[in-house]
Amino acid sequence: MTIQSLGVGSGLALDDLVQQLITAERKPKEDRLNASEEQIEAEISGLGQIKSKLSDFKDTVDDLRSDNGINGREPTITNPSEDDDVLSAEASNSALRGSYEISVEQLAAGSRITTDAGAFTSSSDPVLTSGTGSLSFDVGGADSFTVDVTAGMSLTALREKINGADDNFGVTANIIDTGTGAGPRLVFSSSETGEGNDLVITNDTGVAELDRLSTTGGTASISAANIESAKNAIAYIDGIEVQSTSNEFENTIQNVSFDVNEVSPKDSVGDFLTTKLDIGFDKEGLDKKIRDFVDNYNALIDEIGTLTSYGESELEDDGALAGDSLLRGIQSGLASIVSGSVSNSALGNLFQVGIEVDSDGKLEVGTTDFGLGSGEDRLEDALEDNFDEIAKLFTDKDEGIATRMFEFAKEYTSFSGLISLRERAAKDNRDEILDQRETLELRMLSFEQTLRDKYLNLDQTVARLNQTGSALLASL
């Protein structure tokens, strides 16, 4: 649109006057839109902050409500000396407290078979000078594989073929070069441990030269003296012998498993020294989880306090959601949960584990003695005397504190939750402000055109009057 220059004919500052009138018309409406937009942006930002903080808290209580280890047992192992590593242990949450003296007499082992001395003169000599044959490796009929042997195959090549067999279930072949008349000796080791899991090597084709590598049949088969049978692990628990086909003793002590790592050392008279295994409650771990819960709850309350606070003076800004009823509802709902009771736990409520609500609505492990001991005392007593009941207090599927807090937080943070609904409404209001700005711009263009048309007529009238006056003065 063409805007004509004003004041040229009259010499008056009409263009400045038009700009001042436009500014006077625009400013109150623009200020009102700016204030509304600033308030809406602050609301959207504040809602985003509290939603993020509440989502983080929801994830925290979700971990807590589903934490199977919250009532975990802690095995404590005391070896005969710091240099010993006799065993390691794990205990399920249902394990009973107890103390055990354990000694390890023997580790589980697989079969070990060594070819006879003098069976071979060199690792490069052929195992089979002519024809073909095969060797089968078997453990208890459950696992087996076969290796084909061809003429000219050396002892070294046979070793590699055994170790690289696709269906090898755990047999390892190694060559020990004695450097003596005994010559090289091929050693077979099986990973299958436990009595009865003996490795058997069979010369399938009956070629006499392969008897040197077989444990069954043939006059030249490996002698019994060079065959070590698979063994069980043997341990003693409080003097009672226990055995396992592997080095893991699972549920030998009810709900406890332990792995034996080495044979126990002996004392000066040759008796095995014992390792002490104590099964107790993981009080330190649960204590930390409780204090972390308190800290995470308080961080959420602090965020709510910051967003809803009013400035204490004109120099301090109000929080982005000062006095907002939605956040007051969140804080009130959380307070109701932490002060509520859990009937399925003998402890009943958080006060019994030392957690109290202070004057700011935050949680603390209290230090004040109300005749029942301080919060620290009550927490210590609960960890010692009601360990499993603490888990119920937080994780009970119907009334648990963490369970209820998770469901409460989800009501606000889900896509259809209350905060999300408020966010979408605020964003709609922001879009409406943008529409109002566009409308204002159109109105101001129309208003400017009206002013310019009006003052153009004035400019032209004054110009004509000036011309008439000048003509009259010239004629006089």
Secondary structure as the mmCIF struct_conf table of DSSP 4:
data_model
#
loop_
_struct_conf.conf_type_id
_struct_conf.id
_struct_conf.beg_label_comp_id
_struct_conf.beg_label_asym_id
_struct_conf.beg_label_seq_id
_struct_conf.end_label_comp_id
_struct_conf.end_label_asym_id
_struct_conf.end_label_seq_id
HELX_LH_PP_P HELX_LH_PP_P1 GLN A 4 SER A 5
BEND BEND1 LEU A 6 GLY A 7
TURN_TY1_P TURN_TY1_P1 VAL A 8 SER A 10
HELX_RH_AL_P HELX_RH_AL_P1 LEU A 14 ARG A 65
TURN_TY1_P TURN_TY1_P2 SER A 66 SER A 66
TURN_TY1_P TURN_TY1_P3 ASN A 68 ASN A 71
STRN STRN1 ARG A 73 THR A 78
BEND BEND2 PRO A 80 SER A 81
TURN_TY1_P TURN_TY1_P4 GLU A 82 ASP A 83
STRN STRN2 LEU A 87 ALA A 91
TURN_TY1_P TURN_TY1_P5 ASN A 93 SER A 94
HELX_LH_PP_P HELX_LH_PP_P2 ALA A 95 ARG A 97
STRN STRN3 GLY A 98 GLN A 106
STRN STRN4 ALA A 109 ALA A 109
STRN STRN5 GLY A 110 THR A 114
HELX_LH_PP_P HELX_LH_PP_P3 THR A 115 ASP A 116
TURN_TY1_P TURN_TY1_P6 ALA A 117 GLY A 118
BEND BEND3 ALA A 119 ALA A 119
BEND BEND4 THR A 121 THR A 121
TURN_TY1_P TURN_TY1_P7 SER A 123 SER A 124
BEND BEND5 ASP A 125 ASP A 125
STRN STRN6 PRO A 126 PRO A 126
BEND BEND6 VAL A 127 VAL A 127
BEND BEND7 THR A 129 GLY A 131
STRN STRN7 THR A 132 VAL A 139
TURN_TY1_P TURN_TY1_P8 GLY A 140 ALA A 142
STRN STRN8 ASP A 143 THR A 150
TURN_TY1_P TURN_TY1_P9 ALA A 151 GLY A 152
STRN STRN9 SER A 154 SER A 154
HELX_RH_AL_P HELX_RH_AL_P2 LEU A 155 ASN A 163
TURN_TY1_P TURN_TY1_P10 GLY A 164 GLY A 164
TURN_TY1_P TURN_TY1_P11 ASP A 166 ASP A 167
BEND BEND8 GLY A 170 GLY A 170
STRN STRN10 VAL A 171 ASP A 177
BEND BEND9 GLY A 179 THR A 180
TURN_TY1_P TURN_TY1_P12 GLY A 181 ALA A 182
STRN STRN11 PRO A 184 THR A 193
BEND BEND10 GLY A 194 GLY A 194
TURN_TY1_P TURN_TY1_P13 GLU A 195 GLY A 196
STRN STRN12 LEU A 199 ASN A 203
BEND BEND11 ASP A 204 THR A 205
HELX_RH_3T_P HELX_RH_3T_P1 ALA A 208 LEU A 213
BEND BEND12 THR A 215 GLY A 218
TURN_TY1_P TURN_TY1_P14 THR A 219 ALA A 220
BEND BEND13 SER A 221 SER A 221
HELX_LH_PP_P HELX_LH_PP_P4 ILE A 222 SER A 223
HELX_RH_3T_P HELX_RH_3T_P2 ALA A 224 ASN A 226
STRN STRN13 ILE A 227 GLU A 228
HELX_LH_PP_P HELX_LH_PP_P5 SER A 229 ALA A 230
STRN STRN14 LYS A 231 LYS A 231
STRN STRN15 ALA A 233 ILE A 237
TURN_TY1_P TURN_TY1_P15 ASP A 238 GLY A 239
STRN STRN16 ILE A 240 SER A 244
BEND BEND14 THR A 245 ASN A 247
STRN STRN17 GLU A 248 ILE A 253
TURN_TY1_P TURN_TY1_P16 GLN A 254 ASN A 255
STRN STRN18 VAL A 256 VAL A 260
BEND BEND15 GLU A 262 GLU A 262
HELX_LH_PP_P HELX_LH_PP_P6 VAL A 263 PRO A 265
STRN STRN19 LYS A 266 LYS A 266
TURN_TY1_P TURN_TY1_P17 SER A 268 VAL A 269
BEND BEND16 GLY A 270 GLY A 270
HELX_LH_PP_P HELX_LH_PP_P7 ASP A 271 ASP A 271
STRN STRN20 PHE A 272 PHE A 272
HELX_LH_PP_P HELX_LH_PP_P8 LEU A 273 THR A 274
STRN STRN21 THR A 275 PHE A 281
HELX_RH_AL_P HELX_RH_AL_P3 LYS A 283 THR A 308
HELX_LH_PP_P HELX_LH_PP_P9 SER A 309 GLY A 311
BEND BEND17 GLU A 312 SER A 313
TURN_TY1_P TURN_TY1_P18 GLU A 314 LEU A 315
BEND BEND18 GLU A 316 GLU A 316
HELX_LH_PP_P HELX_LH_PP_P10 ASP A 317 GLY A 319
TURN_TY1_P TURN_TY1_P19 ALA A 320 GLY A 323
HELX_RH_AL_P HELX_RH_AL_P4 SER A 325 VAL A 338
TURN_TY1_P TURN_TY1_P20 SER A 339 SER A 339
BEND BEND19 GLY A 340 GLY A 340
TURN_TY1_P TURN_TY1_P21 SER A 343 ASN A 344
BEND BEND20 SER A 345 LEU A 347
BEND BEND21 ASN A 349 ASN A 349
HELX_RH_3T_P HELX_RH_3T_P3 LEU A 350 VAL A 353
TURN_TY1_P TURN_TY1_P22 GLY A 354 GLY A 354
STRN STRN22 ILE A 355 VAL A 357
TURN_TY1_P TURN_TY1_P23 SER A 359 ASP A 360
BEND BEND22 GLY A 361 GLY A 361
STRN STRN23 LEU A 363 VAL A 365
BEND BEND23 GLY A 371 LEU A 372
HELX_RH_AL_P HELX_RH_AL_P5 GLY A 375 ASP A 385
HELX_RH_AL_P HELX_RH_AL_P6 PHE A 387 THR A 395
TURN_TY1_P TURN_TY1_P24 LYS A 397 GLU A 399
HELX_RH_AL_P HELX_RH_AL_P7 ILE A 401 THR A 413
BEND BEND24 SER A 414 SER A 414
TURN_TY1_P TURN_TY1_P25 PHE A 415 SER A 416
BEND BEND25 GLY A 417 GLY A 417
HELX_RH_AL_P HELX_RH_AL_P8 LEU A 418 SER A 475
#
